Amino acid sequence: MTSLIPPAKTPRLSIEYCTGCRWLLRAAWMAQELLTTFEKELAEVALQPGSGGVFRVELDGELLWDRKADGGFPDIKLLKQRVRDRVAPQRSLGHSDGAVS
């Protein structure tokens, strides 16, 4: 009989986007970028429909980006850096590690 060892818990990232503003494609593109970059570090990336101009990115409940508070949408380079700093701080992002303008 084989014993099943549960996999180590990895983080859950969520992107809440405004459906009325039609931001699904932006949210889906960011989800794809993050899943591609952090395929081993993230357990899942969830897209959550919202309203009222919302665009928020959270990692295990920690707010990484809020469109209203942070003044717009995150640059993907900056978002990747913020995710990396929490899930794999020792990891290099290559060209994405340069300064964000």
N, C-alpha and C positions, 0 to 999 in steps of 0.2 A: 504494500500500500504506500503510495506516494503522499508525502505531507505537503500541503499547499502553504507556501509562505506568502503572506500578503505583500504586495509591492510597497516600497517606501512611498509615503505620501509626498506628492510634489504639488506645487502651488496651482491655484485656480485664478485665472485672470478673467475679468469681465469688462466688457465694453458696452456701456449703456448709451444708446443713440436716439435721437428724435426721429420718429417715423414721419411726422408732419413736415419736417425739414428735408426729408428724403436723404438721410445720412447713412442708410444701410450700406451702400457700396463703399463709402469711406471707412466705416467700421469693419466691414468684411475684408477690405484690403489690409488694414492695420492688423487684423487678426491673422491673416495669411502671413504677413511679414514676421510677426512675432512667433507664430508656430514654426515657421521655417528656420528662424534664427535660434529659437530655444526649444527645439523638438524633443530634447531629452530632459529639459529642466521644468517644463510646464506640463501639468496633468491635463489641463483643458483651457480653452479660451471660449468663453460664452458671449454671445451677442444678446443683449437685452433691449427690447423695444421700450422706448420712453416717449415723453412728450415735453413741450415747453422749451425747446431749444437745448435740451440736455445732450452733452457728450462727455461722459465720465469714464475713466479707466481706473479700475481697482485691481489690486493683487492681494488675494486673501483678505479682503475687506479694507486694505490700506489704500487710500486715495493716491494715485500717481498723477492724475491729470483731471482737471475740471475746466471745460471750455469757458464757463462764465467767470470763474475765479482766476484762471490763468491767461485769459485774454485770447481766445481763439483755439485752434486745433494744434495738437502737438506735432512738431517735426518728427518724422519717424526715427531719425537718428537719436534725438533726445529721448524719445519714448523707449527705444531699445536700451539706451544707457541706463535709464531709471529701472527698467525691468532687470537688466544684468546686475546692477548694483545690489539688488535684493536676492536674486536667485543663484547667481554665479559670480560674485565680486572679483574673483581672481581671473576670470575669463577675458580675453581680448576680443574686441569686436572688429578688429582690423581697421579698415578705413572709417568705420563708424565711431571710432574712438577719438577722432579729431574734434576740435572745438566746434560747438554748435553756434552758427551765426544768427 
